[in-house]
Amino acid sequence: MRPQPKKILRRGGSTRLPTQAQYRNHVWTWDFIFDRTDNGGTLKMMTLLDEYSRQCLAIQVERQITADQVLGVLWQAMATYGIPAYLRSDNGSEFIADKVQQWFRTHQIKTIYIDPGSP
């Protein structure tokens, strides 16, 4: 048998600052949570929080969430609450997708990626 090739971990480019939010709209955090319905269907929930106030800014629940839907949720939250200085997340494919990264650059939003396995 051939040896398995080593898996290359994809990582987003992180600014690594700040470690803690200092004021509203300083750092927002977002993540995806997965669940199942009674009949076995998948539910995917995107949550968006302001780290300083701990206010939930958005929850999007769908069976599948596309990059366009993610950007739509972000845009709606920013129209309502203002634009954050930083967005913190893990290195999931949804967060480091080229389309999302380009949108961040366009809107001058810096990203913070937590280390794999961190809560």
Backbone as CSV, one residue per row, in Angstrom:
resi,resn,N_x,N_y,N_z,CA_x,CA_y,CA_z,C_x,C_y,C_z
1,MET,0.843,-1.197,0.000,0.000,0.000,0.000,0.879,1.248,0.000
2,ARG,0.393,2.243,-0.688,1.084,3.519,-0.711,0.835,4.280,0.586
3,PRO,1.833,4.969,1.107,1.578,5.773,2.308,0.649,6.942,1.987
4,GLN,-0.179,7.296,2.955,-1.102,8.411,2.782,-0.312,9.719,2.752
5,PRO,-0.609,10.616,1.806,0.073,11.917,1.808,-0.380,12.737,3.006
6,LYS,0.515,13.574,3.504,0.167,14.420,4.641,-0.854,15.462,4.210
7,LYS,-1.839,15.654,5.042,-2.884,16.617,4.752,-2.355,18.023,5.027
8,ILE,-2.530,18.917,4.068,-2.103,20.301,4.233,-3.262,21.077,4.842
9,LEU,-3.027,21.666,6.003,-4.060,22.435,6.675,-4.181,23.800,6.028
10,ARG,-5.399,24.159,5.640,-5.644,25.489,5.105,-5.817,26.438,6.269
11,ARG,-5.167,27.576,6.194,-5.284,28.566,7.255,-5.483,29.930,6.640
12,GLY,-6.332,30.716,7.249,-6.545,32.080,6.791,-5.460,32.984,7.348
13,GLY,-5.258,34.119,6.710,-4.281,35.098,7.189,-4.861,35.917,8.310
14,SER,-4.269,35.828,9.483,-4.798,36.486,10.668,-3.953,37.690,11.039
15,THR,-4.620,38.727,11.516,-3.906,39.899,12.002,-3.388,39.683,13.423
16,ARG,-3.963,38.711,14.144,-3.575,38.302,15.494,-3.795,39.353,16.575
17,LEU,-4.486,40.405,16.298,-4.802,41.399,17.307,-6.288,41.667,17.234
18,PRO,-6.936,42.077,18.210,-6.618,42.085,19.622,-6.989,40.758,20.271
19,THR,-6.582,40.554,21.505,-6.943,39.326,22.195,-8.286,39.467,22.905
20,GLN,-8.689,40.691,23.191,-9.958,40.918,23.879,-10.604,42.194,23.353
21,ALA,-11.919,42.163,23.182,-12.649,43.334,22.692,-12.630,44.437,23.744
22,GLN,-12.450,45.679,23.310,-12.370,46.825,24.218,-13.626,47.707,24.205
23,TYR,-14.443,47.574,23.166,-15.644,48.401,23.030,-16.575,47.747,22.011
24,ARG,-17.820,48.242,21.926,-18.783,47.712,20.951,-18.230,47.846,19.537
25,ASN,-18.503,46.852,18.719,-18.065,46.799,17.319,-16.551,46.731,17.162
26,HIS,-15.842,46.426,18.227,-14.398,46.227,18.123,-14.119,44.854,17.534
27,VAL,-14.670,43.804,18.165,-14.478,42.438,17.686,-15.830,41.733,17.656
28,TRP,-16.173,41.220,16.484,-17.323,40.332,16.355,-16.790,38.922,16.188
29,THR,-17.537,37.953,16.663,-17.165,36.556,16.482,-18.305,35.831,15.781
30,TRP,-17.945,34.879,14.931,-18.969,34.126,14.213,-18.561,32.678,14.097
31,ASP,-19.554,31.821,14.023,-19.291,30.390,13.954,-20.512,29.699,13.352
32,PHE,-20.304,28.446,12.991,-21.398,27.603,12.499,-21.644,26.495,13.502
33,ILE,-22.917,26.241,13.768,-23.345,25.183,14.668,-24.221,24.239,13.852
34,PHE,-24.032,22.954,14.052,-24.788,21.962,13.292,-25.720,21.194,14.215
35,ASP,-26.888,20.830,13.680,-27.859,20.037,14.424,-28.618,19.185,13.413
36,ARG,-29.471,18.301,13.924,-30.291,17.433,13.074,-31.752,17.591,13.461
37,THR,-32.607,17.463,12.464,-34.043,17.481,12.719,-34.476,16.093,13.172
38,ASP,-35.743,15.959,13.586,-36.273,14.665,14.026,-36.196,13.596,12.944
39,ASN,-36.333,14.010,11.688,-36.300,13.022,10.600,-34.890,12.834,10.029
40,GLY,-33.867,13.371,10.691,-32.481,13.137,10.276,-31.891,14.175,9.349
41,GLY,-32.635,15.204,9.006,-32.115,16.269,8.138,-31.119,17.145,8.875
42,THR,-30.217,17.752,8.136,-29.180,18.597,8.727,-29.653,20.041,8.818
43,LEU,-29.339,20.689,9.927,-29.555,22.125,10.090,-28.203,22.771,10.350
44,LYS,-27.963,23.891,9.702,-26.723,24.639,9.876,-27.107,26.028,10.354
45,MET,-26.503,26.454,11.469,-26.816,27.752,12.033,-25.566,28.616,12.064
46,MET,-25.652,29.794,11.488,-24.568,30.762,11.552,-24.908,31.750,12.655
47,THR,-24.008,31.884,13.626,-24.222,32.822,14.722,-23.192,33.939,14.628
48,LEU,-23.610,35.152,14.953,-22.747,36.333,14.902,-22.952,37.112,16.189
49,LEU,-21.874,37.321,16.947,-21.941,37.985,18.250,-20.956,39.142,18.337
50,ASP,-21.324,40.163,19.116,-20.388,41.221,19.484,-19.692,40.745,20.762
51,GLU,-18.364,40.604,20.720,-17.651,40.048,21.874,-17.704,40.951,23.095
52,TYR,-17.737,42.241,22.915,-17.726,43.158,24.060,-19.054,43.133,24.809
53,SER,-20.155,43.284,24.086,-21.468,43.351,24.727,-22.121,41.976,24.872
54,ARG,-21.582,40.965,24.183,-22.138,39.606,24.134,-23.518,39.586,23.508
55,GLN,-23.856,40.622,22.744,-25.135,40.695,22.057,-25.101,39.811,20.820
56,CYS,-26.166,39.053,20.618,-26.303,38.266,19.403,-26.773,39.202,18.292
57,LEU,-25.964,39.332,17.253,-26.278,40.242,16.162,-27.073,39.564,15.054
58,ALA,-26.875,38.251,14.886,-27.602,37.526,13.849,-27.506,36.028,14.085
59,ILE,-28.580,35.336,13.729,-28.583,33.876,13.647,-29.283,33.523,12.341
60,GLN,-28.604,32.814,11.491,-29.168,32.365,10.216,-29.264,30.845,10.264
61,VAL,-30.448,30.300,10.099,-30.658,28.854,10.138,-31.133,28.390,8.769
62,GLU,-30.396,27.455,8.197,-30.722,26.903,6.877,-30.268,25.447,6.841
63,ARG,-30.686,24.740,5.828,-30.148,23.390,5.605,-28.742,23.491,5.038
64,GLN,-28.518,24.450,4.168,-27.189,24.757,3.640,-27.061,26.271,3.599
65,ILE,-25.856,26.776,3.880,-25.619,28.216,3.838,-24.488,28.472,2.852
66,THR,-24.777,29.259,1.830,-23.787,29.573,0.817,-22.966,30.796,1.230
67,ALA,-21.866,31.037,0.526,-21.034,32.212,0.791,-21.841,33.493,0.588
68,ASP,-22.717,33.508,-0.413,-23.548,34.689,-0.649,-24.497,34.951,0.520
69,GLN,-25.048,33.876,1.093,-25.922,34.041,2.257,-25.131,34.532,3.471
70,VAL,-23.935,34.013,3.649,-23.066,34.464,4.745,-22.808,35.959,4.617
71,LEU,-22.443,36.395,3.422,-22.166,37.809,3.196,-23.429,38.647,3.357
72,GLY,-24.582,38.111,2.988,-25.843,38.817,3.185,-26.153,39.032,4.664
73,VAL,-25.910,38.011,5.481,-26.121,38.132,6.929,-25.162,39.173,7.514
74,LEU,-23.894,39.117,7.102,-22.914,40.102,7.585,-23.319,41.515,7.182
75,TRP,-23.713,41.683,5.924,-24.087,43.004,5.436,-25.280,43.551,6.215
76,GLN,-26.289,42.711,6.457,-27.470,43.147,7.211,-27.098,43.551,8.638
77,ALA,-26.243,42.758,9.286,-25.815,43.081,10.648,-25.015,44.388,10.675
78,MET,-24.162,44.585,9.679,-23.365,45.816,9.630,-24.227,47.034,9.327
79,ALA,-25.263,46.860,8.527,-26.184,47.959,8.261,-26.954,48.343,9.523
80,THR,-27.212,47.364,10.382,-27.969,47.606,11.612,-27.088,48.093,12.758
81,TYR,-25.919,47.472,12.956,-25.094,47.724,14.145,-23.800,48.487,13.876
82,GLY,-23.422,48.664,12.637,-22.155,49.310,12.320,-21.132,48.273,11.874
83,ILE,-19.983,48.742,11.428,-18.946,47.857,10.900,-17.920,47.570,11.987
84,PRO,-17.619,46.288,12.231,-16.629,45.955,13.264,-15.207,46.190,12.752
85,ALA,-14.288,46.360,13.692,-12.877,46.485,13.322,-12.307,45.112,12.981
86,TYR,-12.739,44.077,13.716,-12.219,42.721,13.535,-13.357,41.709,13.544
87,LEU,-13.147,40.595,12.834,-14.039,39.440,12.899,-13.202,38.236,13.305
88,ARG,-13.597,37.568,14.393,-12.858,36.409,14.895,-13.596,35.125,14.531
89,SER,-12.838,34.109,14.073,-13.428,32.814,13.742,-12.352,31.746,13.752
90,ASP,-12.779,30.508,13.496,-11.796,29.444,13.312,-11.374,29.447,11.843
91,ASN,-10.627,28.452,11.426,-10.131,28.393,10.050,-11.013,27.551,9.150
92,GLY,-12.309,27.503,9.431,-13.230,26.729,8.610,-13.284,27.249,7.190
93,SER,-13.630,26.375,6.275,-13.644,26.748,4.856,-14.595,27.907,4.578
94,GLU,-15.666,28.038,5.347,-16.610,29.140,5.143,-15.972,30.486,5.435
95,PHE,-15.015,30.502,6.374,-14.424,31.751,6.831,-13.199,32.175,6.031
96,ILE,-12.556,31.222,5.375,-11.346,31.564,4.613,-11.582,31.480,3.109
97,ALA,-12.833,31.359,2.696,-13.161,31.306,1.266,-12.708,32.599,0.582
98,ASP,-12.240,32.487,-0.645,-11.732,33.645,-1.383,-12.768,34.758,-1.498
99,LYS,-14.017,34.386,-1.746,-15.081,35.386,-1.898,-15.275,36.177,-0.600
100,VAL,-15.241,35.491,0.522,-15.409,36.144,1.828,-14.196,37.017,2.132
101,GLN,-12.987,36.511,1.884,-11.769,37.282,2.141,-11.720,38.557,1.293
102,GLN,-12.142,38.463,0.047,-12.176,39.642,-0.829,-13.160,40.675,-0.293
103,TRP,-14.303,40.194,0.193,-15.312,41.098,0.756,-14.755,41.817,1.976
104,PHE,-14.006,41.096,2.824,-13.379,41.725,3.991,-12.397,42.805,3.571
105,ARG,-11.575,42.514,2.572,-10.610,43.512,2.102,-11.314,44.750,1.554
106,THR,-12.389,44.544,0.818,-13.152,45.650,0.250,-13.711,46.547,1.344
107,HIS,-14.175,45.955,2.442,-14.787,46.708,3.536,-13.809,47.007,4.673
108,GLN,-12.527,46.718,4.455,-11.450,47.010,5.411,-11.718,46.433,6.794
109,ILE,-12.144,45.167,6.812,-12.377,44.454,8.066,-11.223,43.484,8.261
110,LYS,-10.594,43.566,9.427,-9.473,42.676,9.722,-10.009,41.365,10.319
111,THR,-9.265,40.291,10.122,-9.708,38.981,10.615,-8.748,38.454,11.671
112,ILE,-9.315,37.691,12.605,-8.560,37.007,13.639,-8.979,35.558,13.574
113,TYR,-8.040,34.655,13.360,-8.342,33.241,13.315,-7.776,32.556,14.553
114,ILE,-8.633,31.825,15.257,-8.180,31.116,16.444,-7.433,29.845,16.010
115,ASP,-6.595,29.352,16.883,-5.833,28.134,16.592,-6.780,26.943,16.522
116,PRO,-6.458,25.966,15.658,-7.296,24.761,15.585,-7.386,24.080,16.950
117,GLY,-8.589,23.650,17.295,-8.813,22.976,18.572,-9.089,23.916,19.724
118,SER,-8.989,25.223,19.509,-9.293,26.189,20.570,-10.789,26.373,20.674
119,PRO,-11.294,26.636,21.871,-12.738,26.840,22.001,-13.169,28.163,21.407
